[in-house]
Amino acid sequence: MAARAVWEYCGDPLPGQSAALVQFSNGKLKDPENVAFALYKSKESSNPRKKNRRIVAAETDRLCYVGNNFGPGSLKCNSLCRYFVGVLDKKYGKLQVYNSELYNMQPVFSDDLDSSEGISEKMSRSYREKVDFLIEAFGTNKQKRALNSRKMNQVGSETLNKAVGKAAEDIIEAKGVTALVSDAAQSDSKD
């Protein structure tokens, strides 16, 4: 006959903080005992949208992982589902059930950590910027040449717009607005 257990709902393990369930995007870890976790929470308790924001960081001997419950990198199911963790005490036959929250842990590489650009800024890049970054890292020579050409044309058009704007300002300063208006009126009357 199977052993019986009574379950008890306990809510949050700590006041205002759910238990953190993590799911690594790379799959299971080879050595889960040697992982150091850190949980960071938002200090903005007055803003109802930001007060529940959490970031979980995990560090192994090889990689660092980051997961959060907000922004584009978070799991959408967190707002639609509730998760629970059960802790079974076999001696007394009691299952304690706690609220939990699921985090999808993404690897962060050492060059990403050294960068001054924040994780949220990297997640908010446009699709074109992400594709360009991939082409720079892994693209063929032909793709890299096309990317460099597009960037040079973009810089050329920005330079041209600045030069035209500066030339227009110089002409306005040299002749004055009233002289320009009278010249335009004379050229319209000739046509």
Buried (B, 14 or more C-beta within 10 A) or exposed (E): EEEEEEEEEBEEBEEEBBBBEBEBEEEEBEEEEEBEEEEEBBEEEEEEEEEBBBBBBBBBEEBBBBBBBBEEBBBEEBEEEEBBBBEEEEEEEEBBBBBBBBBBBBBBEEEEEEEEEEBEEBBEBEEEEEBBEEBEEEBEEEBBEEBEEEEEEEEEEEEEEEEEEEEEEEEEEEEEEEEBEEEEEEEEEEE
